[in-house]
Amino acid sequence: MSQETIIPVDSLGAFIPSTPIPVSSLTQTFTYSGGFVATASVSYLSNTYVQTFTNNGTNVTVISGWVKQ
């Protein structure tokens, strides 16, 4: 579902280029809503990063960047 290494964004959508995250080697936690994945989250170097999924009731339509919480 995720790339091997990602560059996260802050809460305003600005990239945080000095913090590449090896997502594929981390445990991801998922939340669900209405049968769809709603969020994926990982913890890395004492920070949590969340990716949000938006759906239209049939398909996932938008996947956010990884946002540092």
N, C-alpha and C positions, 0 to 999 in steps of 0.2 A: 504494500500500500504506500510505502514511503521510499524516498530516495535513500541511497546509502549514507551520504553526508549532506546536510542542509545548512544554509545560512539563515538564522532566525531573524525575526523583525521585532521591534519594540511595539508598545501598545498603539503608537501612531502610524505604524506601517513602515518605519525606517529600518533598513537593513542594519544588522549588527555584524559587520564583516570579520571582526576579530574573534568570533566565536563559532567556528564550524562545529557542527554536532554530528557524531557518528550514529545517526538514528538506527540504522540496521543492526547495530550491536547492543542496543539498549532495549530494555523491556518497555513496551508501550501499553498504556492503560486506555481502554475505550469506554465511552458512555454511549448509550443508545436512546433514541426517541422515535416512537412510532415504527419500530422495526428497522430503522436506519442508524448507521453510525452517526453520532452527533459531534463527538470530540475524540481526539487521540491526544495523549499526553506522554511526555517523557521527562525524566529528571536527569540532569547532567551538571556536574560541578556545582552542586548546591542550588541549582535553579530549576524551575519547572517551565516547560515549553508546551503550549497547547495549539493544536491544529483543529479548526472548526469545519464541519461539513454541513452544507445547506442542501435541502432536498425539496422537490416539488410534489412529494407524495408518491412518486413513481421512480424517480432517479435522483442520484446525487447530482446537483447542478453547480455547486461552488465548493471548492476546497481552499481554505485560507492558507496563508503561510504559517510557519511555526512562530507563535507569539510568545515572547518571554513574559512570564507572569510576575 
